[in-house]
């Protein structure tokens, strides 16, 4: 139940006003109809973004979830017609020592507390935390935004499986097994030389990691393959007795980046019943050549920022101007992002693909810089010929289906326990 979709509404309103004018260009009527259809579909379907990062001072006076200068805020979700988001409890990999395990767990609790504070204390009339797929649908039907929780980096459990129960009780419904750098669970797709990582530590998933996956299955926590090595992803798919997800990953065949998934892994994910959530992080979407890096840096430096994390220090006018200039140098855009969706749908089927932004964690492409522009993704899907049923699956239907199956497996497993 969306209140307004500012950008696409403006497009559609302007286009509709043009109907009947004598100086319309050929094809304008069909474009108007396409825009109107995209608007109607975006209004009708429930949209879920499976990966949005938060800082440690989230849900404080310093970072107000309503309107802070960030890519994902409650106001931007409303403006763009984004109904639900997984807010991420991310803790980076460090050296595996008892002190660092304790720090990682404390840092995780800081982010759990922030998400609960946002939904339970600061804006309970605007957003509510969902613990089940049924919660997601109920909250949406009541006209509120939906928050769900994912953990990024299994490092936060250290070697203590009991922490999975604690995090599940707090609302965690997926765990990304590793991040940049190996941990005790899995090998990373991007080893950390500064932490002494070899190319592989476990040849995929460790024995402890297999136990963690079994416990996640028992509890009803989705196993997330994003960030793990190819061997680890294939191991996790083999080990998991419930469908898995890749919360923010793309297709290696489209863009050659170690974080993207090859065809064998995608096909195994399909056979497992899982879903790959394509992500709008530019370097995963489109190869970032040295020439493109240089041109991008030159444009950003003119606005006094070193990278895209400074994007929201710019005025609206500066952002619009900079975005147009980035488009001119062929920076990744919504069309490039949907190329990954097209590829994955053709390879593994419409039932196994979804959408994510990785906002405030590096995500954002021309046309989908922040949550207020979410409707542009739906518009591009319409341009590619996707039906409303397809779009509903991509925008969260498939993810909810996996979540339900994981939940159902857990219920059966727990009922079978003596």
N, C-alpha and C positions, 0 to 999 in steps of 0.2 A: 504494500500500500504506500505509494509514493506521493509526496505532497507537491513537489515541483521538480522539473528537470531544466535548469536554467538555460544551458547552452543549446541543447537540441530544441527546446521549446522556442527559443529565439529564432533558430534556423527555420523551424517549421512555420512559425508565425509570419516571418518575412516572406517565405516562399508562398504561403497561402494567400497573403495579401497581393502577391503578384498575379494570381490567377485572374484572368479577365482583362489584363492590361494588353493593349494593342501591340506593345513592343517586346513581347516575350520572345526569347530565343527558342529555336527548335529544340525539342526535348525537355523544355522547362516543366511542362505539365507532368511528364514521367518522373522527373527529379522531385517535383513537389509531392507526388504520390509516394515515392520511395521514402522521402523524409517523414511524411505523415505516418506511413506504415511503421517505420523504425520507432517513431515516437510512441505509437500505440503499443507496439510489442514491448518496448522498454518499460512502459507503464505497467503492462500486464504481468510480466515475468518477475520472479524473485531473483535478485542479483546478489551473489555471494562472492566476495574476494577472499581467497584462501590464505593470503599472507600479507600482513601489514605490521611493520616494526614499530616499536615504541622506545623512547629513551628511559633511563632510570628515574628521571624526575617527571615522568608522565603523570597526569592527573594531579598536578600541583598548581600553585599560582604561576609558576614559571612556564609550565606547558599545559595550558588549559585544553582539554580534549574538544571543547566546543569550537574554538576559533584560533588556535595557535597558528603561527606561520609554518605550517607543515603540509605535506601532501594529503594526509588523511585526517580530517576533523569531522565532527558531527555535522557542522554546517555544510562542509563540502560533500559529505555523503548525501545529505538531503538535496543539495543543489544538483548533483549528478545522478540522482536516482540509484545510488548504491545502497542496498537494503541491509546487507550483513557483511561483517568482516571478522576474520580471525586475527585477533590481536596477539602479538607474538612475544613469548617469554624467551628472549634470546640472551645467551651468555656465551661470550667468545672463548675459544680454546686457549688454555694456558698449560704450563708444565703440570703434570699430574703428581701433585704432592698432597698430603693430608690437609695442609693449610689452604691450598688452592681449591680442593674439593669443597671445603667448608665455605670458602668465599663464593664459589660458584653457586652453591645452594642458597646462600644468603642473598646473592644478587637475584636469583630466580624468584625468591619470595618477595623481593622489592617490587618486581614487575607484576607478580600475581596480585599483590596488595593494590597496586596502582589501577589495574583493570577492574578489580572489585570496587575500588573507591569511585571510579568513573561511573559505573553502572548502578552501584548501590547507594552512593551518597551524593555525588555531584549532580548527576542528570538521570535520576530514575524514571522521570516522565518521558525522556527522549530515547533511552537505550536500556536494554535488559540483557543480562548474561544468559546464554542458552547452554544447557547441559546435555540436551538430546535433540535429535532432528525434529521431534514433535514440538519441543520448545521453540525451535527456530520458526516453524510454521505458525505457531500460536502467537508469538511476539510480533511477527510480521503482520498477521491478520489484525492485530490490535493497533496497528499504525505506528509502532515504535521501531527504531533501529535495533538490529541484533548484533550482539557481541558474542564471539566464541573465542576459545583460547587454544593456541598451539604452542608447543615448546620447540625451539630451534637449538639443537645440540644436546644429545643425550649425555653429554659431559655433566649436566646438572644432577644426574643420579650417582655420579662417581662409580662406585662398585656396590651400591646399596639398592637392591631391587625393591625394598620396602618403600623407597621414595616415590616409586611409580604410583602406588596406592595414594600416597599423600597428595601428589600432584593431580591425580584423577579426581580426588575429592574436591580439589580447588577449581576444577573445571577443565583441566587439560584434556583435549580430545585428539590430539596427535602429537607425536614426538619425532622430530627430524633426528635420525640416528646419530649423525655427526655433522660438523660444520667444516670450516677450513682448518685442516689439521686432524690427524688420527686421534681417536680416543679409545677407551677400553671396550667399546661396543663394536666399532666399525672403522674400516679404512676410509679416508676422505678422498674425494675426487681431486682435491688440491692439498697435497701434503705441505706441511710447514717446515721448511729447512731450519728456520730460526728456533724451532722446538726440537730439532734433531730428528725429524721424520725421515725415514727412508721412503721409497716409492710405495712400499706396502709393509704393513706390520702384521696383519692377521690373515693375509690372502683373502680378504673379504670381511666376513663377520666372525668375530671371536667366539669362543665357547661361552663367555659371559654374555656376549651380544645375543647369542641364540636363546639364552635364558631370559634376557630382557624382552626379546620379541615374544616369547611364549607368555610372559607375564602381561605384556601389553595386550595380546590376544585375549587373555583371561579377563582383564579389566575392562576391555572395550575401548582401548586407545588405538587410533589408527597409526600404523607404521608408515613413516614418511621417508622416502628414498632420496629426496633432494639433497645434494651436497656429498653423497657417498660415492665411492668408486664403483666402476662397472661391476667388478667382482662382488662387492658388498651388496649392490642392488640385486644382482641375480641370486645371491645367497639369501637375502632377506625375503625375496619373493618365494623361494623354495621353502624357507623355514616357516613363513607365516601361514597360519591356517585360516586366516580371514583376508579379505581384499586389502591391498596396500594403496597408498597414494604417493605421488610426487607433488608436493604442495606448491612448488615454484621452479619448474624445469621446462626446457625446450627440447627441440629435436636436433640432434647432432648432424643429421644429414642436411639440414638447412643452414645451420651455423656451427662451424667447427670450434667448439669451446668445451673444455673438460667438464664443465658443469652440466652440459646437455646430454641427453640420453640417446644411445644408438638404437638401431632398429631391433636388434635382438632383445634388448632390455624392454623396449616398448611392447614388443609382441608377448614377452613373458608377463609383463604387467597386465596386458589385455587378457591373457589366458587365466590369470589369477583373479580377474574380475575388477581390477583396480582402475584408477583414473590418474592421468597426467594433467596437472594444472599448468597450462602454458603461462609464461610469465613475461611481463613487460619491462624487464631489465635490459637496457639497451645493448650491452656487450654480449648478452646471451641471445638477443634477437638478431643482431647483425654484426658481422665481423668489424671490429674497431681497428682499422688499418692505421699505421703510423701517420699517414696523411690526414685521415679523418680525426685522429687524436690531436694533431697539430692545429688543424682548422677549428676544431671545437674549443681547444684551449685559448686560441686567439680571440674567438668571439666572446667567451666568458670573461676573459681578462679585460675586455673593453667595458664590461659592466662591474668590474671590481670583485669578481668571484673566481675562486680557483677551480671549483668543480660544481656539480649539480646540487650538492648539499647547501650551497648558498643561494639557490634559486629563489627562495621565498624572502630573501632580503631585498629583492628587486620590487619595483612598483608593478602594478598590473600592466601599465604601458610598456615598461622595459621587458617584462616577460613575454608579452605578445610580439614585440619587435625581435627579441632574441630567438624566440621559437621560430619565427618566419625565417630568420637567417640560418638557423640550424637545419631547417627543412631544405633550404637552398643548397647546403653542402652535403645533402643526402644522409643526414643523421637518422637513426632508426625512428620509424613512425608507426602509427596504428596498423597500416597496411602490412608492414614488415612483420609486426607481431602476429597478425592473423595468418600470415604465410605459415607460421609454425602450427597454428590450429588446423589449417587446411591439410598440411602434410600429415599430421598425426591422425586426423579424422580419416584420411584416405588409407592410412596404414593400419590403424587399429580399430576404427569405427567411432561413430558419433557418441556411443555410450561410454567411452573411456577417455574423454577429453574435457577439460574445464579451463577456467580462467583465473589468473591472479595478477597482482600488480607489483608486489614487493615494494610498495610505497614506504618511504622513510627508511628504506634499507638499501637504496641504490636504484630502485625501479623508476620508471617514467620514460615515455617516448613522446615524440611529437604527436599531438592530438590526444594523448592521455597522460598529461603531466601530473595530474592530481585527481582526486575523487570527484571533483566537480565536473570533469570531462568524461565521466564513465559512459554516458550515452553514446559517445562517439564510437565506442567499441561495438555496441549493438548496431549502429548505423553501418559500420564496415562489414559486419556479418550479413546484414541485409543485402548490401552491395554484392557480396560473394554468393548470394543465392540460398543462404540458410533459412529454413522455415522457422516459424514460431516455436514448434516443438523442439527443433534442433537447438535453438537459442536458449530455451528454457533448460535443456540438459546441460549446455555449456556453462550457463550462468549459475549453476549450483545444483541442478537436478541430479547430475551424476555423482557429485560429491555427497549429497544427502543420501543417495542410494547406497554408496559405499559405507558411509557412517552408520546407516541403519543395519547393514549386513554385519559390520563389526560389532555393533551393539547386540545384535541377535546372537552372534556366535558367543559373545561373552556370557549372555544370559543362559545359554545352553550349557556352556562349560561350567559355570558356577552352580547350576542346578545339578550337574552330574557329580559334583564334589561330595565326598562322604561327610 
